[in-house]
């Protein structure tokens, strides 16, 4: 399933996700805005992973004094998408 998640509290503005409905495997992730090197790196690292594994690894990561981060927002997007 392809969808766009609008982020909150981060430099990135949105995350475009493509996750296989049947398997929960991430096909592609693209961040809109944010630190390009970091968000491109995250997107490449999670490609081919199960959404649940990504959520468990990234949920709760903070960026400096912010209560969230781009990785945390990716976890939130995947939770919303998968209903986990």
mmCIF file of the N, C-alpha and C atoms, coordinates in Angstrom:
data_MODEL
# 
_entry.id   MODEL 
# 
loop_
_atom_site.group_PDB 
_atom_site.id 
_atom_site.type_symbol 
_atom_site.label_atom_id 
_atom_site.label_alt_id 
_atom_site.label_comp_id 
_atom_site.label_asym_id 
_atom_site.label_entity_id 
_atom_site.label_seq_id 
_atom_site.pdbx_PDB_ins_code 
_atom_site.Cartn_x 
_atom_site.Cartn_y 
_atom_site.Cartn_z 
_atom_site.occupancy 
_atom_site.B_iso_or_equiv 
_atom_site.pdbx_formal_charge 
_atom_site.auth_seq_id 
_atom_site.auth_comp_id 
_atom_site.auth_asym_id 
_atom_site.auth_atom_id 
_atom_site.pdbx_PDB_model_num 
ATOM 1   N N  . UNK A 1 1  ? 0.844  -1.169 0.000  1.00 0.00 ? 1  UNK A N  1 
ATOM 2   C CA . UNK A 1 1  ? 0.000  0.000  0.000  1.00 0.00 ? 1  UNK A CA 1 
ATOM 3   C C  . UNK A 1 1  ? 0.895  1.240  0.000  1.00 0.00 ? 1  UNK A C  1 
ATOM 4   N N  . UNK A 1 2  ? 0.576  2.177  -0.860 1.00 0.00 ? 2  UNK A N  1 
ATOM 5   C CA . UNK A 1 2  ? 1.293  3.440  -0.917 1.00 0.00 ? 2  UNK A CA 1 
ATOM 6   C C  . UNK A 1 2  ? 0.484  4.483  -0.183 1.00 0.00 ? 2  UNK A C  1 
ATOM 7   N N  . UNK A 1 3  ? 1.173  5.271  0.643  1.00 0.00 ? 3  UNK A N  1 
ATOM 8   C CA . UNK A 1 3  ? 0.502  6.325  1.387  1.00 0.00 ? 3  UNK A CA 1 
ATOM 9   C C  . UNK A 1 3  ? 1.501  7.418  1.730  1.00 0.00 ? 3  UNK A C  1 
ATOM 10  N N  . UNK A 1 4  ? 0.989  8.559  2.157  1.00 0.00 ? 4  UNK A N  1 
ATOM 11  C CA . UNK A 1 4  ? 1.822  9.673  2.602  1.00 0.00 ? 4  UNK A CA 1 
ATOM 12  C C  . UNK A 1 4  ? 1.429  9.996  4.033  1.00 0.00 ? 4  UNK A C  1 
ATOM 13  N N  . UNK A 1 5  ? 2.432  10.090 4.895  1.00 0.00 ? 5  UNK A N  1 
ATOM 14  C CA . UNK A 1 5  ? 2.221  10.407 6.311  1.00 0.00 ? 5  UNK A CA 1 
ATOM 15  C C  . UNK A 1 5  ? 2.800  11.794 6.563  1.00 0.00 ? 5  UNK A C  1 
ATOM 16  N N  . UNK A 1 6  ? 1.989  12.704 7.078  1.00 0.00 ? 6  UNK A N  1 
ATOM 17  C CA . UNK A 1 6  ? 2.473  14.043 7.412  1.00 0.00 ? 6  UNK A CA 1 
ATOM 18  C C  . UNK A 1 6  ? 3.096  13.996 8.794  1.00 0.00 ? 6  UNK A C  1 
ATOM 19  N N  . UNK A 1 7  ? 4.377  14.350 8.856  1.00 0.00 ? 7  UNK A N  1 
ATOM 20  C CA . UNK A 1 7  ? 5.115  14.284 10.114 1.00 0.00 ? 7  UNK A CA 1 
ATOM 21  C C  . UNK A 1 7  ? 4.775  15.467 11.006 1.00 0.00 ? 7  UNK A C  1 
ATOM 22  N N  . UNK A 1 8  ? 5.168  15.341 12.261 1.00 0.00 ? 8  UNK A N  1 
ATOM 23  C CA . UNK A 1 8  ? 4.926  16.388 13.241 1.00 0.00 ? 8  UNK A CA 1 
ATOM 24  C C  . UNK A 1 8  ? 6.142  16.501 14.151 1.00 0.00 ? 8  UNK A C  1 
ATOM 25  N N  . UNK A 1 9  ? 6.633  17.716 14.344 1.00 0.00 ? 9  UNK A N  1 
ATOM 26  C CA . UNK A 1 9  ? 7.726  17.938 15.283 1.00 0.00 ? 9  UNK A CA 1 
ATOM 27  C C  . UNK A 1 9  ? 9.111  17.642 14.738 1.00 0.00 ? 9  UNK A C  1 
ATOM 28  N N  . UNK A 1 10 ? 9.231  17.499 13.422 1.00 0.00 ? 10 UNK A N  1 
ATOM 29  C CA . UNK A 1 10 ? 10.531 17.213 12.813 1.00 0.00 ? 10 UNK A CA 1 
ATOM 30  C C  . UNK A 1 10 ? 10.790 18.167 11.653 1.00 0.00 ? 10 UNK A C  1 
ATOM 31  N N  . UNK A 1 11 ? 12.023 18.170 11.187 1.00 0.00 ? 11 UNK A N  1 
ATOM 32  C CA . UNK A 1 11 ? 12.379 18.985 10.013 1.00 0.00 ? 11 UNK A CA 1 
ATOM 33  C C  . UNK A 1 11 ? 11.735 18.428 8.751  1.00 0.00 ? 11 UNK A C  1 
ATOM 34  N N  . UNK A 1 12 ? 11.583 17.110 8.692  1.00 0.00 ? 12 UNK A N  1 
ATOM 35  C CA . UNK A 1 12 ? 10.896 16.528 7.532  1.00 0.00 ? 12 UNK A CA 1 
ATOM 36  C C  . UNK A 1 12 ? 9.416  16.875 7.615  1.00 0.00 ? 12 UNK A C  1 
ATOM 37  N N  . UNK A 1 13 ? 8.792  17.021 6.450  1.00 0.00 ? 13 UNK A N  1 
ATOM 38  C CA . UNK A 1 13 ? 7.385  17.423 6.403  1.00 0.00 ? 13 UNK A CA 1 
ATOM 39  C C  . UNK A 1 13 ? 6.445  16.254 6.178  1.00 0.00 ? 13 UNK A C  1 
ATOM 40  N N  . UNK A 1 14 ? 6.962  15.204 5.541  1.00 0.00 ? 14 UNK A N  1 
ATOM 41  C CA . UNK A 1 14 ? 6.123  14.050 5.222  1.00 0.00 ? 14 UNK A CA 1 
ATOM 42  C C  . UNK A 1 14 ? 7.008  12.847 4.934  1.00 0.00 ? 14 UNK A C  1 
ATOM 43  N N  . UNK A 1 15 ? 6.378  11.672 4.975  1.00 0.00 ? 15 UNK A N  1 
ATOM 44  C CA . UNK A 1 15 ? 7.052  10.432 4.615  1.00 0.00 ? 15 UNK A CA 1 
ATOM 45  C C  . UNK A 1 15 ? 6.145  9.702  3.629  1.00 0.00 ? 15 UNK A C  1 
ATOM 46  N N  . UNK A 1 16 ? 6.706  9.364  2.474  1.00 0.00 ? 16 UNK A N  1 
ATOM 47  C CA . UNK A 1 16 ? 5.970  8.567  1.488  1.00 0.00 ? 16 UNK A CA 1 
ATOM 48  C C  . UNK A 1 16 ? 6.362  7.112  1.695  1.00 0.00 ? 16 UNK A C  1 
ATOM 49  N N  . UNK A 1 17 ? 5.356  6.260  1.901  1.00 0.00 ? 17 UNK A N  1 
ATOM 50  C CA . UNK A 1 17 ? 5.601  4.859  2.224  1.00 0.00 ? 17 UNK A CA 1 
ATOM 51  C C  . UNK A 1 17 ? 4.983  3.933  1.193  1.00 0.00 ? 17 UNK A C  1 
ATOM 52  N N  . UNK A 1 18 ? 5.689  2.859  0.910  1.00 0.00 ? 18 UNK A N  1 
ATOM 53  C CA . UNK A 1 18 ? 5.155  1.776  0.083  1.00 0.00 ? 18 UNK A CA 1 
ATOM 54  C C  . UNK A 1 18 ? 5.436  0.482  0.834  1.00 0.00 ? 18 UNK A C  1 
ATOM 55  N N  . UNK A 1 19 ? 4.378  -0.088 1.416  1.00 0.00 ? 19 UNK A N  1 
ATOM 56  C CA . UNK A 1 19 ? 4.492  -1.302 2.231  1.00 0.00 ? 19 UNK A CA 1 
ATOM 57  C C  . UNK A 1 19 ? 3.575  -2.365 1.640  1.00 0.00 ? 19 UNK A C  1 
ATOM 58  N N  . UNK A 1 20 ? 4.093  -3.581 1.490  1.00 0.00 ? 20 UNK A N  1 
ATOM 59  C CA . UNK A 1 20 ? 3.304  -4.691 0.958  1.00 0.00 ? 20 UNK A CA 1 
ATOM 60  C C  . UNK A 1 20 ? 2.218  -5.062 1.964  1.00 0.00 ? 20 UNK A C  1 
ATOM 61  N N  . UNK A 1 21 ? 0.971  -5.006 1.536  1.00 0.00 ? 21 UNK A N  1 
ATOM 62  C CA . UNK A 1 21 ? -0.163 -5.299 2.418  1.00 0.00 ? 21 UNK A CA 1 
ATOM 63  C C  . UNK A 1 21 ? -0.123 -6.722 2.969  1.00 0.00 ? 21 UNK A C  1 
ATOM 64  N N  . UNK A 1 22 ? 0.243  -7.658 2.149  1.00 0.00 ? 22 UNK A N  1 
ATOM 65  C CA . UNK A 1 22 ? 0.196  -9.069 2.538  1.00 0.00 ? 22 UNK A CA 1 
ATOM 66  C C  . UNK A 1 22 ? 1.309  -9.450 3.506  1.00 0.00 ? 22 UNK A C  1 
ATOM 67  N N  . UNK A 1 23 ? 2.497  -8.922 3.296  1.00 0.00 ? 23 UNK A N  1 
ATOM 68  C CA . UNK A 1 23 ? 3.647  -9.349 4.097  1.00 0.00 ? 23 UNK A CA 1 
ATOM 69  C C  . UNK A 1 23 ? 4.092  -8.347 5.150  1.00 0.00 ? 23 UNK A C  1 
ATOM 70  N N  . UNK A 1 24 ? 3.721  -7.068 4.986  1.00 0.00 ? 24 UNK A N  1 
ATOM 71  C CA . UNK A 1 24 ? 4.188  -6.031 5.902  1.00 0.00 ? 24 UNK A CA 1 
ATOM 72  C C  . UNK A 1 24 ? 5.622  -5.619 5.644  1.00 0.00 ? 24 UNK A C  1 
ATOM 73  N N  . UNK A 1 25 ? 6.150  -5.998 4.487  1.00 0.00 ? 25 UNK A N  1 
ATOM 74  C CA . UNK A 1 25 ? 7.527  -5.655 4.142  1.00 0.00 ? 25 UNK A CA 1 
ATOM 75  C C  . UNK A 1 25 ? 7.552  -4.307 3.436  1.00 0.00 ? 25 UNK A C  1 
ATOM 76  N N  . UNK A 1 26 ? 8.518  -3.476 3.837  1.00 0.00 ? 26 UNK A N  1 
ATOM 77  C CA . UNK A 1 26 ? 8.669  -2.148 3.258  1.00 0.00 ? 26 UNK A CA 1 
ATOM 78  C C  . UNK A 1 26 ? 9.343  -2.262 1.896  1.00 0.00 ? 26 UNK A C  1 
ATOM 79  N N  . UNK A 1 27 ? 8.666  -1.733 0.881  1.00 0.00 ? 27 UNK A N  1 
ATOM 80  C CA . UNK A 1 27 ? 9.232  -1.688 -0.468 1.00 0.00 ? 27 UNK A CA 1 
ATOM 81  C C  . UNK A 1 27 ? 10.054 -0.422 -0.675 1.00 0.00 ? 27 UNK A C  1 
ATOM 82  N N  . UNK A 1 28 ? 9.528  0.712  -0.178 1.00 0.00 ? 28 UNK A N  1 
ATOM 83  C CA . UNK A 1 28 ? 10.217 1.982  -0.367 1.00 0.00 ? 28 UNK A CA 1 
ATOM 84  C C  . UNK A 1 28 ? 9.739  3.006  0.647  1.00 0.00 ? 28 UNK A C  1 
ATOM 85  N N  . UNK A 1 29 ? 10.670 3.838  1.081  1.00 0.00 ? 29 UNK A N  1 
ATOM 86  C CA . UNK A 1 29 ? 10.383 4.956  1.980  1.00 0.00 ? 29 UNK A CA 1 
ATOM 87  C C  . UNK A 1 29 ? 11.074 6.179  1.402  1.00 0.00 ? 29 UNK A C  1 
ATOM 88  N N  . UNK A 1 30 ? 10.383 7.328  1.386  1.00 0.00 ? 30 UNK A N  1 
ATOM 89  C CA . UNK A 1 30 ? 10.992 8.589  0.987  1.00 0.00 ? 30 UNK A CA 1 
ATOM 90  C C  . UNK A 1 30 ? 10.548 9.665  1.965  1.00 0.00 ? 30 UNK A C  1 
ATOM 91  N N  . UNK A 1 31 ? 11.511 10.394 2.506  1.00 0.00 ? 31 UNK A N  1 
ATOM 92  C CA . UNK A 1 31 ? 11.209 11.524 3.378  1.00 0.00 ? 31 UNK A CA 1 
ATOM 93  C C  . UNK A 1 31 ? 11.145 12.787 2.532  1.00 0.00 ? 31 UNK A C  1 
ATOM 94  N N  . UNK A 1 32 ? 10.239 13.680 2.872  1.00 0.00 ? 32 UNK A N  1 
ATOM 95  C CA . UNK A 1 32 ? 10.141 14.987 2.231  1.00 0.00 ? 32 UNK A CA 1 
ATOM 96  C C  . UNK A 1 32 ? 10.690 15.991 3.230  1.00 0.00 ? 32 UNK A C  1 
ATOM 97  N N  . UNK A 1 33 ? 11.831 16.582 2.902  1.00 0.00 ? 33 UNK A N  1 
ATOM 98  C CA . UNK A 1 33 ? 12.495 17.505 3.815  1.00 0.00 ? 33 UNK A CA 1 
ATOM 99  C C  . UNK A 1 33 ? 13.352 16.740 4.807  1.00 0.00 ? 33 UNK A C  1 
ATOM 100 N N  . UNK A 1 34 ? 13.876 17.447 5.776  1.00 0.00 ? 34 UNK A N  1 
ATOM 101 C CA . UNK A 1 34 ? 14.734 16.829 6.778  1.00 0.00 ? 34 UNK A CA 1 
ATOM 102 C C  . UNK A 1 34 ? 16.183 16.797 6.334  1.00 0.00 ? 34 UNK A C  1 
ATOM 103 N N  . UNK A 1 35 ? 17.004 16.141 7.110  1.00 0.00 ? 35 UNK A N  1 
ATOM 104 C CA . UNK A 1 35 ? 18.440 16.020 6.826  1.00 0.00 ? 35 UNK A CA 1 
ATOM 105 C C  . UNK A 1 35 ? 18.627 14.949 5.760  1.00 0.00 ? 35 UNK A C  1 
ATOM 106 N N  . UNK A 1 36 ? 18.915 15.360 4.563  1.00 0.00 ? 36 UNK A N  1 
ATOM 107 C CA . UNK A 1 36 ? 18.907 14.460 3.412  1.00 0.00 ? 36 UNK A CA 1 
ATOM 108 C C  . UNK A 1 36 ? 19.762 13.214 3.604  1.00 0.00 ? 36 UNK A C  1 
ATOM 109 N N  . UNK A 1 37 ? 20.975 13.366 4.083  1.00 0.00 ? 37 UNK A N  1 
ATOM 110 C CA . UNK A 1 37 ? 21.841 12.197 4.262  1.00 0.00 ? 37 UNK A CA 1 
ATOM 111 C C  . UNK A 1 37 ? 21.255 11.208 5.253  1.00 0.00 ? 37 UNK A C  1 
ATOM 112 N N  . UNK A 1 38 ? 20.748 11.719 6.365  1.00 0.00 ? 38 UNK A N  1 
ATOM 113 C CA . UNK A 1 38 ? 20.183 10.840 7.393  1.00 0.00 ? 38 UNK A CA 1 
ATOM 114 C C  . UNK A 1 38 ? 18.902 10.161 6.917  1.00 0.00 ? 38 UNK A C  1 
ATOM 115 N N  . UNK A 1 39 ? 18.001 10.932 6.314  1.00 0.00 ? 39 UNK A N  1 
ATOM 116 C CA . UNK A 1 39 ? 16.727 10.336 5.903  1.00 0.00 ? 39 UNK A CA 1 
ATOM 117 C C  . UNK A 1 39 ? 16.911 9.363  4.739  1.00 0.00 ? 39 UNK A C  1 
ATOM 118 N N  . UNK A 1 40 ? 17.820 9.668  3.822  1.00 0.00 ? 40 UNK A N  1 
ATOM 119 C CA . UNK A 1 40 ? 18.103 8.715  2.728  1.00 0.00 ? 40 UNK A CA 1 
ATOM 120 C C  . UNK A 1 40 ? 18.729 7.448  3.290  1.00 0.00 ? 40 UNK A C  1 
ATOM 121 N N  . UNK A 1 41 ? 19.601 7.601  4.287  1.00 0.00 ? 41 UNK A N  1 
ATOM 122 C CA . UNK A 1 41 ? 20.221 6.434  4.921  1.00 0.00 ? 41 UNK A CA 1 
ATOM 123 C C  . UNK A 1 41 ? 19.199 5.562  5.614  1.00 0.00 ? 41 UNK A C  1 
ATOM 124 N N  . UNK A 1 42 ? 18.299 6.179  6.365  1.00 0.00 ? 42 UNK A N  1 
ATOM 125 C CA . UNK A 1 42 ? 17.242 5.427  7.045  1.00 0.00 ? 42 UNK A CA 1 
ATOM 126 C C  . UNK A 1 42 ? 16.396 4.677  6.018  1.00 0.00 ? 42 UNK A C  1 
ATOM 127 N N  . UNK A 1 43 ? 16.022 5.375  4.946  1.00 0.00 ? 43 UNK A N  1 
ATOM 128 C CA . UNK A 1 43 ? 15.173 4.770  3.914  1.00 0.00 ? 43 UNK A CA 1 
ATOM 129 C C  . UNK A 1 43 ? 15.840 3.542  3.299  1.00 0.00 ? 43 UNK A C  1 
ATOM 130 N N  . UNK A 1 44 ? 17.130 3.614  3.050  1.00 0.00 ? 44 UNK A N  1 
ATOM 131 C CA . UNK A 1 44 ? 17.838 2.472  2.463  1.00 0.00 ? 44 UNK A CA 1 
ATOM 132 C C  . UNK A 1 44 ? 17.980 1.323  3.459  1.00 0.00 ? 44 UNK A C  1 
ATOM 133 N N  . UNK A 1 45 ? 18.220 1.662  4.722  1.00 0.00 ? 45 UNK A N  1 
ATOM 134 C CA . UNK A 1 45 ? 18.397 0.621  5.738  1.00 0.00 ? 45 UNK A CA 1 
ATOM 135 C C  . UNK A 1 45 ? 17.131 -0.183 5.996  1.00 0.00 ? 45 UNK A C  1 
ATOM 136 N N  . UNK A 1 46 ? 15.973 0.446  5.917  1.00 0.00 ? 46 UNK A N  1 
ATOM 137 C CA . UNK A 1 46 ? 14.730 -0.252 6.248  1.00 0.00 ? 46 UNK A CA 1 
ATOM 138 C C  . UNK A 1 46 ? 14.092 -0.956 5.055  1.00 0.00 ? 46 UNK A C  1 
ATOM 139 N N  . UNK A 1 47 ? 14.582 -0.681 3.856  1.00 0.00 ? 47 UNK A N  1 
ATOM 140 C CA . UNK A 1 47 ? 14.032 -1.321 2.655  1.00 0.00 ? 47 UNK A CA 1 
ATOM 141 C C  . UNK A 1 47 ? 14.162 -2.838 2.783  1.00 0.00 ? 47 UNK A C  1 
ATOM 142 N N  . UNK A 1 48 ? 13.055 -3.542 2.584  1.00 0.00 ? 48 UNK A N  1 
ATOM 143 C CA . UNK A 1 48 ? 13.038 -4.995 2.675  1.00 0.00 ? 48 UNK A CA 1 
ATOM 144 C C  . UNK A 1 48 ? 12.779 -5.535 4.066  1.00 0.00 ? 48 UNK A C  1 
ATOM 145 N N  . UNK A 1 49 ? 12.661 -4.657 5.056  1.00 0.00 ? 49 UNK A N  1 
ATOM 146 C CA . UNK A 1 49 ? 12.389 -5.087 6.433  1.00 0.00 ? 49 UNK A CA 1 
ATOM 147 C C  . UNK A 1 49 ? 10.889 -5.149 6.692  1.00 0.00 ? 49 UNK A C  1 
ATOM 148 N N  . UNK A 1 50 ? 10.515 -5.949 7.688  1.00 0.00 ? 50 UNK A N  1 
ATOM 149 C CA . UNK A 1 50 ? 9.130  -6.011 8.138  1.00 0.00 ? 50 UNK A CA 1 
ATOM 150 C C  . UNK A 1 50 ? 8.819  -4.746 8.941  1.00 0.00 ? 50 UNK A C  1 
ATOM 151 N N  . UNK A 1 51 ? 7.639  -4.197 8.741  1.00 0.00 ? 51 UNK A N  1 
ATOM 152 C CA . UNK A 1 51 ? 7.223  -2.976 9.427  1.00 0.00 ? 51 UNK A CA 1 
ATOM 153 C C  . UNK A 1 51 ? 7.347  -3.119 10.939 1.00 0.00 ? 51 UNK A C  1 
ATOM 154 N N  . UNK A 1 52 ? 6.961  -4.268 11.488 1.00 0.00 ? 52 UNK A N  1 
ATOM 155 C CA . UNK A 1 52 ? 7.019  -4.475 12.941 1.00 0.00 ? 52 UNK A CA 1 
ATOM 156 C C  . UNK A 1 52 ? 8.454  -4.364 13.466 1.00 0.00 ? 52 UNK A C  1 
ATOM 157 N N  . UNK A 1 53 ? 9.415  -4.879 12.718 1.00 0.00 ? 53 UNK A N  1 
ATOM 158 C CA . UNK A 1 53 ? 10.820 -4.794 13.128 1.00 0.00 ? 53 UNK A CA 1 
ATOM 159 C C  . UNK A 1 53 ? 11.305 -3.350 13.122 1.00 0.00 ? 53 UNK A C  1 
ATOM 160 N N  . UNK A 1 54 ? 10.885 -2.602 12.113 1.00 0.00 ? 54 UNK A N  1 
ATOM 161 C CA . UNK A 1 54 ? 11.271 -1.191 12.023 1.00 0.00 ? 54 UNK A CA 1 
ATOM 162 C C  . UNK A 1 54 ? 10.684 -0.422 13.189 1.00 0.00 ? 54 UNK A C  1 
ATOM 163 N N  . UNK A 1 55 ? 9.419  -0.644 13.477 1.00 0.00 ? 55 UNK A N  1 
ATOM 164 C CA . UNK A 1 55 ? 8.751  0.037  14.583 1.00 0.00 ? 55 UNK A CA 1 
ATOM 165 C C  . UNK A 1 55 ? 9.491  -0.234 15.889 1.00 0.00 ? 55 UNK A C  1 
ATOM 166 N N  . UNK A 1 56 ? 9.813  -1.490 16.155 1.00 0.00 ? 56 UNK A N  1 
ATOM 167 C CA . UNK A 1 56 ? 10.464 -1.837 17.429 1.00 0.00 ? 56 UNK A CA 1 
ATOM 168 C C  . UNK A 1 56 ? 11.849 -1.213 17.551 1.00 0.00 ? 56 UNK A C  1 
ATOM 169 N N  . UNK A 1 57 ? 12.535 -0.984 16.443 1.00 0.00 ? 57 UNK A N  1 
ATOM 170 C CA . UNK A 1 57 ? 13.876 -0.401 16.489 1.00 0.00 ? 57 UNK A CA 1 
ATOM 171 C C  . UNK A 1 57 ? 13.876 1.119  16.541 1.00 0.00 ? 57 UNK A C  1 
ATOM 172 N N  . UNK A 1 58 ? 12.904 1.766  15.922 1.00 0.00 ? 58 UNK A N  1 
ATOM 173 C CA . UNK A 1 58 ? 12.949 3.218  15.768 1.00 0.00 ? 58 UNK A CA 1 
ATOM 174 C C  . UNK A 1 58 ? 12.036 4.001  16.701 1.00 0.00 ? 58 UNK A C  1 
ATOM 175 N N  . UNK A 1 59 ? 10.999 3.364  17.211 1.00 0.00 ? 59 UNK A N  1 
ATOM 176 C CA . UNK A 1 59 ? 10.040 4.068  18.070 1.00 0.00 ? 59 UNK A CA 1 
ATOM 177 C C  . UNK A 1 59 ? 10.735 4.624  19.307 1.00 0.00 ? 59 UNK A C  1 
ATOM 178 N N  . UNK A 1 60 ? 10.471 5.898  19.587 1.00 0.00 ? 60 UNK A N  1 
ATOM 179 C CA . UNK A 1 60 ? 10.994 6.527  20.801 1.00 0.00 ? 60 UNK A CA 1 
ATOM 180 C C  . UNK A 1 60 ? 12.318 7.251  20.622 1.00 0.00 ? 60 UNK A C  1 
ATOM 181 N N  . UNK A 1 61 ? 12.932 7.169  19.450 1.00 0.00 ? 61 UNK A N  1 
ATOM 182 C CA . UNK A 1 61 ? 14.179 7.900  19.217 1.00 0.00 ? 61 UNK A CA 1 
ATOM 183 C C  . UNK A 1 61 ? 13.868 9.391  19.167 1.00 0.00 ? 61 UNK A C  1 
ATOM 184 N N  . UNK A 1 62 ? 14.702 10.156 19.851 1.00 0.00 ? 62 UNK A N  1 
ATOM 185 C CA . UNK A 1 62 ? 14.498 11.604 19.902 1.00 0.00 ? 62 UNK A CA 1 
ATOM 186 C C  . UNK A 1 62 ? 15.609 12.309 19.131 1.00 0.00 ? 62 UNK A C  1 
ATOM 187 N N  . UNK A 1 63 ? 15.332 13.525 18.690 1.00 0.00 ? 63 UNK A N  1 
ATOM 188 C CA . UNK A 1 63 ? 16.312 14.364 17.996 1.00 0.00 ? 63 UNK A CA 1 
ATOM 189 C C  . UNK A 1 63 ? 16.617 15.551 18.901 1.00 0.00 ? 63 UNK A C  1 
ATOM 190 N N  . UNK A 1 64 ? 17.777 15.486 19.560 1.00 0.00 ? 64 UNK A N  1 
ATOM 191 C CA . UNK A 1 64 ? 18.138 16.557 20.485 1.00 0.00 ? 64 UNK A CA 1 
ATOM 192 C C  . UNK A 1 64 ? 17.101 16.696 21.579 1.00 0.00 ? 64 UNK A C  1 
ATOM 193 N N  . UNK A 1 65 ? 16.602 17.921 21.771 1.00 0.00 ? 65 UNK A N  1 
ATOM 194 C CA . UNK A 1 65 ? 15.606 18.165 22.819 1.00 0.00 ? 65 UNK A CA 1 
ATOM 195 C C  . UNK A 1 65 ? 14.173 17.975 22.328 1.00 0.00 ? 65 UNK A C  1 
ATOM 196 N N  . UNK A 1 66 ? 14.017 17.643 21.051 1.00 0.00 ? 66 UNK A N  1 
ATOM 197 C CA . UNK A 1 66 ? 12.673 17.406 20.508 1.00 0.00 ? 66 UNK A CA 1 
ATOM 198 C C  . UNK A 1 66 ? 12.126 16.088 21.052 1.00 0.00 ? 66 UNK A C  1 
ATOM 199 N N  . UNK A 1 67 ? 10.818 16.006 21.245 1.00 0.00 ? 67 UNK A N  1 
ATOM 200 C CA . UNK A 1 67 ? 10.227 14.767 21.765 1.00 0.00 ? 67 UNK A CA 1 
ATOM 201 C C  . UNK A 1 67 ? 10.107 13.657 20.724 1.00 0.00 ? 67 UNK A C  1 
ATOM 202 N N  . UNK A 1 68 ? 10.518 13.930 19.491 1.00 0.00 ? 68 UNK A N  1 
ATOM 203 C CA . UNK A 1 68 ? 10.411 12.960 18.409 1.00 0.00 ? 68 UNK A CA 1 
ATOM 204 C C  . UNK A 1 68 ? 11.599 13.126 17.466 1.00 0.00 ? 68 UNK A C  1 
ATOM 205 N N  . UNK A 1 69 ? 11.607 12.368 16.384 1.00 0.00 ? 69 UNK A N  1 
ATOM 206 C CA . UNK A 1 69 ? 12.668 12.435 15.378 1.00 0.00 ? 69 UNK A CA 1 
ATOM 207 C C  . UNK A 1 69 ? 12.118 11.876 14.077 1.00 0.00 ? 69 UNK A C  1 
ATOM 208 N N  . UNK A 1 70 ? 12.895 11.978 13.009 1.00 0.00 ? 70 UNK A N  1 
ATOM 209 C CA . UNK A 1 70 ? 12.451 11.376 11.744 1.00 0.00 ? 70 UNK A CA 1 
ATOM 210 C C  . UNK A 1 70 ? 12.291 9.857  11.877 1.00 0.00 ? 70 UNK A C  1 
ATOM 211 N N  . UNK A 1 71 ? 13.240 9.152  12.536 1.00 0.00 ? 71 UNK A N  1 
ATOM 212 C CA . UNK A 1 71 ? 13.027 7.718  12.723 1.00 0.00 ? 71 UNK A CA 1 
ATOM 213 C C  . UNK A 1 71 ? 11.771 7.414  13.553 1.00 0.00 ? 71 UNK A C  1 
ATOM 214 N N  . UNK A 1 72 ? 11.528 8.190  14.601 1.00 0.00 ? 72 UNK A N  1 
ATOM 215 C CA . UNK A 1 72 ? 10.340 7.999  15.429 1.00 0.00 ? 72 UNK A CA 1 
ATOM 216 C C  . UNK A 1 72 ? 9.071  8.262  14.625 1.00 0.00 ? 72 UNK A C  1 
ATOM 217 N N  . UNK A 1 73 ? 9.102  9.263  13.760 1.00 0.00 ? 73 UNK A N  1 
ATOM 218 C CA . UNK A 1 73 ? 7.946  9.559  12.916 1.00 0.00 ? 73 UNK A CA 1 
ATOM 219 C C  . UNK A 1 73 ? 7.714  8.449  11.897 1.00 0.00 ? 73 UNK A C  1 
ATOM 220 N N  . UNK A 1 74 ? 8.793  7.825  11.415 1.00 0.00 ? 74 UNK A N  1 
ATOM 221 C CA . UNK A 1 74 ? 8.640  6.676  10.522 1.00 0.00 ? 74 UNK A CA 1 
ATOM 222 C C  . UNK A 1 74 ? 7.956  5.532  11.253 1.00 0.00 ? 74 UNK A C  1 
ATOM 223 N N  . UNK A 1 75 ? 8.345  5.299  12.497 1.00 0.00 ? 75 UNK A N  1 
ATOM 224 C CA . UNK A 1 75 ? 7.694  4.263  13.299 1.00 0.00 ? 75 UNK A CA 1 
ATOM 225 C C  . UNK A 1 75 ? 6.208  4.583  13.474 1.00 0.00 ? 75 UNK A C  1 
ATOM 226 N N  . UNK A 1 76 ? 5.889  5.839  13.746 1.00 0.00 ? 76 UNK A N  1 
ATOM 227 C CA . UNK A 1 76 ? 4.488  6.247  13.911 1.00 0.00 ? 76 UNK A CA 1 
ATOM 228 C C  . UNK A 1 76 ? 3.705  6.050  12.615 1.00 0.00 ? 76 UNK A C  1 
ATOM 229 N N  . UNK A 1 77 ? 4.322  6.378  11.487 1.00 0.00 ? 77 UNK A N  1 
ATOM 230 C CA . UNK A 1 77 ? 3.665  6.195  10.191 1.00 0.00 ? 77 UNK A CA 1 
ATOM 231 C C  . UNK A 1 77 ? 3.375  4.718  9.931  1.00 0.00 ? 77 UNK A C  1 
ATOM 232 N N  . UNK A 1 78 ? 4.348  3.872  10.226 1.00 0.00 ? 78 UNK A N  1 
ATOM 233 C CA . UNK A 1 78 ? 4.163  2.439  10.008 1.00 0.00 ? 78 UNK A CA 1 
ATOM 234 C C  . UNK A 1 78 ? 3.119  1.859  10.963 1.00 0.00 ? 78 UNK A C  1 
ATOM 235 N N  . UNK A 1 79 ? 3.083  2.346  12.193 1.00 0.00 ? 79 UNK A N  1 
ATOM 236 C CA . UNK A 1 79 ? 2.065  1.890  13.138 1.00 0.00 ? 79 UNK A CA 1 
ATOM 237 C C  . UNK A 1 79 ? 0.676  2.249  12.620 1.00 0.00 ? 79 UNK A C  1 
ATOM 238 N N  . UNK A 1 80 ? 0.530  3.465  12.141 1.00 0.00 ? 80 UNK A N  1 
ATOM 239 C CA . UNK A 1 80 ? -0.763 3.911  11.616 1.00 0.00 ? 80 UNK A CA 1 
ATOM 240 C C  . UNK A 1 80 ? -1.148 3.075  10.392 1.00 0.00 ? 80 UNK A C  1 
ATOM 241 N N  . UNK A 1 81 ? -0.201 2.842  9.520  1.00 0.00 ? 81 UNK A N  1 
ATOM 242 C CA . UNK A 1 81 ? -0.458 2.108  8.288  1.00 0.00 ? 81 UNK A CA 1 
ATOM 243 C C  . UNK A 1 81 ? -0.831 0.650  8.535  1.00 0.00 ? 81 UNK A C  1 
ATOM 244 N N  . UNK A 1 82 ? -0.136 0.027  9.483  1.00 0.00 ? 82 UNK A N  1 
ATOM 245 C CA . UNK A 1 82 ? -0.348 -1.393 9.740  1.00 0.00 ? 82 UNK A CA 1 
ATOM 246 C C  . UNK A 1 82 ? -1.369 -1.659 10.839 1.00 0.00 ? 82 UNK A C  1 
ATOM 247 N N  . UNK A 1 83 ? -1.769 -0.624 11.575 1.00 0.00 ? 83 UNK A N  1 
ATOM 248 C CA . UNK A 1 83 ? -2.722 -0.817 12.664 1.00 0.00 ? 83 UNK A CA 1 
ATOM 249 C C  . UNK A 1 83 ? -2.109 -1.502 13.875 1.00 0.00 ? 83 UNK A C  1 
ATOM 250 N N  . UNK A 1 84 ? -0.801 -1.420 14.036 1.00 0.00 ? 84 UNK A N  1 
ATOM 251 C CA . UNK A 1 84 ? -0.100 -2.062 15.169 1.00 0.00 ? 84 UNK A CA 1 
ATOM 252 C C  . UNK A 1 84 ? 0.022  -1.129 16.349 1.00 0.00 ? 84 UNK A C  1 
# 
